[in-house]
Amino acid sequence: MKTISKLLLILSLALTFTVSAQDTLRVKVMTYNLRFGELATLDELASHIKSFKPDFVALQEVDCHVNRKRAAHQAGKDFIAELAFKSGMFGLYGRTIDYAGGYYGIGILSKFPYISTQKTMLPRPLPHEPRALLEGVFEMGNDTIIFASTHLDVKEESTRVAQAQFISDHFKGAKYPIILGGDFNARPYSKPIKDIMMKSWFQGTNDDLTIPSWGPTVKIDYLFARPMKGWRVVSTQTIQSQLSDHLPIVTIFEYIKEK
């Protein structure tokens, strides 16, 4: 009996050590191409985003002080400032081009304060519109995470391949877990997704089509995480909404960290 009791004690201690040697981080994120607010007001977009209570949001096609004929109701507005205020989140903005008296680019909304932020321009082997990667290092309580937003080239797959590879290389050796959201302008079977992202990132979305919102025919919007091991998807949903031509995606990730 004493031998059995000792074995049970050893097993109990081993299980306790295994549980205590792990820590789980849960993160709710969204990626959303806003189509420069052509189809909705900023109040509607902010309310829509806020309703899902995300920790982080990756945004694309974000205007700042632009006077755009196709979205006259948004003239002169600072999208990130207004969306951050109306959703109760912090906002980060990354300009990619000057446009119609203002800026056009990508953004991040965060429930958590950032430690640092960085915008990096992506490679552009052909003279197409510049694209960027916007990232922040954020404090989630006692945890630290990198969250990033991007929008790849729309015209040429070879450019998207170069940009996807650049992003993957950029985050090699990152000190913290990473979640990346964006409009990759690439289908699941394309080289940027199948040959680059899927081989070195954990995919956090399903196969739902994302564009156009009124009758989706292709998937070009994604959420990815690194490192590949340790992540799991608790749930993922492509939201049926027509406030943009893209459907937003909301995913709850869990990351088990080995101590």
C-alpha positions in Angstrom: 0.0 0.0 0.0 2.8 2.4 0.9 4.4 1.8 -2.6 1.0 2.5 -4.3 0.6 5.7 -2.2 4.1 6.9 -3.2 3.4 6.2 -6.8 0.1 8.2 -6.6 1.9 11.1 -4.9 4.6 11.1 -7.6 2.0 11.1 -10.3 0.1 13.9 -8.7 3.2 16.0 -8.4 4.1 15.3 -12.0 0.6 16.4 -13.2 0.8 19.5 -11.0 4.1 20.4 -12.5 2.9 19.9 -16.1 -0.1 22.2 -15.5 1.9 24.8 -13.8 4.6 24.7 -16.5 2.0 25.9 -19.1 0.2 29.2 -19.4 -2.7 29.9 -21.8 -3.2 33.2 -23.6 -6.6 33.8 -25.1 -7.0 36.5 -27.8 -10.0 37.7 -29.8 -9.1 39.3 -33.0 -10.7 40.7 -36.2 -9.5 41.6 -39.6 -11.6 44.0 -41.7 -11.0 45.8 -45.0 -13.2 49.0 -44.8 -13.3 50.0 -48.5 -12.4 53.5 -47.3 -15.9 53.8 -45.7 -17.7 54.1 -49.0 -20.6 51.9 -47.9 -21.1 52.9 -44.3 -20.6 55.7 -41.8 -17.9 55.6 -39.2 -20.5 55.3 -36.5 -21.9 52.2 -38.2 -18.4 50.7 -38.6 -17.3 51.5 -35.1 -20.6 50.0 -33.6 -20.1 46.9 -35.7 -16.6 46.4 -34.6 -17.4 47.1 -31.0 -20.2 44.6 -30.9 -17.8 41.7 -31.2 -15.6 43.0 -28.3 -12.3 42.2 -30.0 -8.9 42.6 -28.3 -7.3 43.6 -31.6 -8.5 44.6 -35.1 -6.4 44.7 -38.3 -7.8 47.3 -40.7 -7.2 47.9 -44.4 -8.2 50.7 -46.8 -8.2 53.3 -44.1 -8.5 57.0 -45.0 -7.2 60.0 -43.1 -8.3 63.6 -44.1 -9.1 62.4 -47.6 -11.6 64.1 -49.9 -12.7 61.1 -52.0 -15.5 61.5 -54.5 -16.7 57.9 -54.0 -17.1 58.5 -50.3 -18.1 62.1 -50.0 -19.7 61.5 -46.6 -16.3 60.7 -45.2 -14.6 63.9 -46.4 -11.7 65.0 -44.3 -12.3 62.4 -41.5 -9.5 60.8 -39.6 -10.8 57.2 -39.6 -8.5 55.7 -37.0 -9.0 58.5 -34.5 -12.8 58.3 -34.9 -13.0 54.6 -34.9 -10.7 54.3 -31.8 -12.8 56.9 -29.9 -16.2 55.4 -30.9 -15.1 51.9 -30.1 -13.2 52.7 -26.9 -10.0 51.3 -28.2 -6.4 52.6 -28.9 -5.7 53.4 -32.6 -2.5 53.1 -34.7 -2.2 54.2 -38.3 0.2 53.4 -41.1 0.2 55.6 -44.2 1.0 53.9 -47.5 0.2 56.7 -50.0 -0.9 60.4 -50.1 -4.3 60.6 -51.7 -6.8 63.4 -52.4 -5.5 65.8 -49.8 -4.9 63.2 -47.1 -3.5 59.7 -46.5 -4.6 56.2 -47.4 -3.3 53.1 -45.5 -3.8 50.5 -42.8 -4.5 50.5 -39.2 -4.8 48.7 -35.9 -7.3 49.0 -33.1 -6.3 47.6 -29.7 -8.0 47.1 -26.3 -4.5 47.1 -24.8 -1.8 49.7 -24.6 1.3 49.3 -26.8 4.9 49.2 -25.8 6.2 50.1 -29.3 4.9 50.3 -32.9 6.5 50.2 -36.3 5.5 50.6 -39.9 7.6 48.8 -42.6 7.1 49.3 -46.3 6.9 46.1 -48.2 9.0 45.2 -51.3 7.6 46.6 -54.6 9.5 45.0 -57.5 7.0 46.5 -60.0 5.9 50.2 -59.9 2.5 49.4 -58.2 0.9 51.1 -55.3 3.1 51.0 -52.2 2.0 48.6 -49.4 3.0 48.3 -45.8 3.1 46.2 -42.6 2.0 47.9 -39.4 2.8 46.2 -36.1 2.7 46.9 -32.4 4.1 45.2 -29.3 1.2 45.2 -26.8 0.8 44.6 -23.1 -2.0 42.2 -22.3 -1.9 42.2 -18.6 1.2 40.2 -17.7 1.5 38.9 -21.2 3.2 40.6 -24.3 2.0 40.0 -27.8 2.8 41.3 -31.3 -0.3 42.2 -33.4 0.1 43.3 -37.1 -2.0 44.4 -40.1 -1.1 44.3 -43.7 -2.6 44.7 -47.2 -0.7 43.0 -50.1 -0.5 44.1 -53.7 -3.7 43.7 -55.8 -2.2 43.5 -59.3 0.6 40.9 -59.5 1.2 37.5 -57.8 5.0 37.8 -58.0 4.8 41.0 -55.9 2.5 39.3 -53.4 4.9 36.4 -53.2 7.8 38.8 -52.4 5.7 40.7 -49.9 4.5 37.5 -48.1 8.1 36.2 -47.9 9.3 39.5 -46.6 6.7 39.5 -43.8 7.6 35.9 -42.9 11.3 36.7 -42.8 10.6 40.0 -40.9 9.1 38.1 -37.9 11.7 35.3 -37.7 13.1 35.1 -34.3 10.4 37.3 -32.8 10.5 37.5 -29.0 6.7 37.3 -28.5 3.8 35.4 -30.0 2.4 37.1 -33.2 -1.0 37.5 -34.7 -1.2 38.9 -38.2 -4.4 40.0 -40.0 -4.9 41.4 -43.4 -6.2 41.5 -47.0 -3.7 39.4 -48.9 -5.4 39.7 -52.3 -4.5 36.0 -52.7 -6.7 32.9 -52.8 -6.0 29.9 -50.5 -4.4 27.8 -53.3 -2.1 30.7 -54.5 1.7 30.8 -53.9 1.7 33.5 -51.2 -0.8 31.6 -49.1 -0.1 27.9 -49.9 3.7 28.0 -50.4 4.6 30.8 -47.9 2.1 31.6 -45.2 0.7 28.1 -44.7 4.2 26.6 -44.4 5.4 28.9 -41.6 2.3 30.3 -39.9 -0.7 28.8 -38.1 -3.9 29.7 -40.0 -6.7 31.2 -37.9 -9.5 31.3 -40.4 -11.6 28.8 -42.2 -12.4 28.5 -45.9 -15.3 31.0 -46.0 -15.3 33.3 -48.9 -14.9 37.0 -48.0 -15.5 39.2 -51.1 -17.8 40.7 -52.3 -19.9 41.0 -49.2 -23.2 40.9 -51.1 -22.3 37.5 -52.7 -18.8 36.3 -51.9 -17.0 34.4 -54.6 -13.4 34.4 -53.3 -11.4 34.3 -50.1 -8.6 36.9 -49.8 -8.8 37.9 -46.1 -6.9 35.9 -43.4 -5.6 35.7 -39.8 -2.3 34.0 -39.1 -0.3 33.3 -35.9 3.2 32.4 -35.0 4.9 30.2 -33.8 3.1 27.4 -35.7 3.0 25.2 -32.5 1.1 26.2 -29.4 -1.8 27.9 -31.1 -5.4 26.6 -31.5 -8.6 28.2 -32.8 -11.3 28.3 -30.3 -13.8 29.7 -32.8 -13.7 31.5 -36.1 -16.5 33.3 -38.0 -16.8 35.2 -41.2 -19.4 37.9 -40.4 -22.2 38.5 -42.8 -22.3 42.3 -43.2 -22.5 44.8 -46.0 -20.8 47.8 -44.4 -17.9 47.1 -46.7 -17.3 45.0 -49.8 -15.2 42.7 -47.6 -16.6 40.5 -44.9 -14.9 40.9 -41.5 -13.4 37.8 -39.8 -13.5 37.3 -36.0 -11.3 34.5 -34.5 -10.7 33.6 -30.9 -7.1 32.1 -30.5 -5.6 30.3 -27.6 -1.8 30.0 -27.2 -0.3 27.6 -24.7 3.0 28.8 -23.6 5.6 26.4 -22.3 7.4 27.9 -19.3 
